[in-house]
Amino acid sequence: MFSRPRAGSLGRDYIIDLVTTCPHFGGPRWWFRCPLSGCRVRKLYAHPSTGHFASRQTLGLTYQVCREEPLDHAARRAREPGVPSLWATGLPTLSGVT
């Protein structure tokens, strides 16, 4: 078990289980045990309002792209800096076609 108080914390102490697995290539692999669901995870996240630590799946956290419609995602990506614009270079043409 591992517990470390954070600077500026709200006075909460957490005890979080660490577990290991043995990969085929040798050496231990360390994992956190989610305090709420008990599942083995690589990262724990703090809940935005309560501050409780849990896995991403337990807290229902998803990436923005998972919540977007495909056309909204394409439009957002097109507005990002560094993404080449199709319209800046013009439409592709077929040379030699009459």
N, C-alpha and C positions, 0 to 999 in steps of 0.2 A: 504494500500500500504506500501511497505517496501523498503528501500534503504539504503545500507551500502557501503561506499567506502572501497576497499581492499588495504592493504598495498602493495606497489609495483605495483599498477594497472597502466594501460595505460592512466589514466585520464578520464575514462569513468564512468559515473554514470548510474545505471539502476534502474528503478522503476518496480518492479515485483509484480503483484497482488497475494494476498493470498486469498483463498476461503475455506469455511468449508462445511462439510457435517455432518449429524447427524446419526451415526450408531445406530442400534437397541439396542446395549448394553449400550448406554449412552455416554455422553461426545462428544465434537466436534472432528472431524478429519480434520487436516489442509492439504491443497494442494497448490502447486504452479500453477499458470496459465501460460502456455507456452507463451512467448511474441510473437512468430512468428505464431503459429497455433491456439492459444487460448484454447487448450485442457488442461484438469486438469491432473497434473502429480505429482508424489511423489518426483522426482529428476529433476534437470536441469543440463545440461552439457555445457561446454564451447566449441565452435567450435575450432578445432585445429589451423586453420590459422587466422580466423577473431576474435576469442575471444567472439563472441556473444553467449548469453545463449539461449538454447532452449531444448526441449525434445529430448530424444534419437531417437524417431521415426522421428521427424522433421529433425534432422541432418543426418538421414540415418545411424546411428551407429548400428552395430550388433556385436554379440559375435563371436569370432574366430571360434568356433565350427559350427556356422551357415554357414560359408563360406567354410568349409572343405568337401571334399568327405569322405564317411564313412571309407574307408580303410586308408586314410591319418589320420583321427581322431584316429583310432585304433592304428596306428603306433606311433603317437605322445604320446598317453596315455601310451603305452608300454615302452616308453623311459623315462617317468617321474619317479623321485625317489619315492620310497615307494610303487610302484605298483609291486606286485609279478609277477615274470616271470614264465610262464608255462614251458619254456625250462630249467630253472635252476633246477627244481625238476624232470625233466624227464616227459615223457608222462604217463598218467594214464594207468594202466594195469587192465585187468579183471582177478581176481583170481578165480580159480575153473573152468575155461572154458577150454575145451580141443579142 
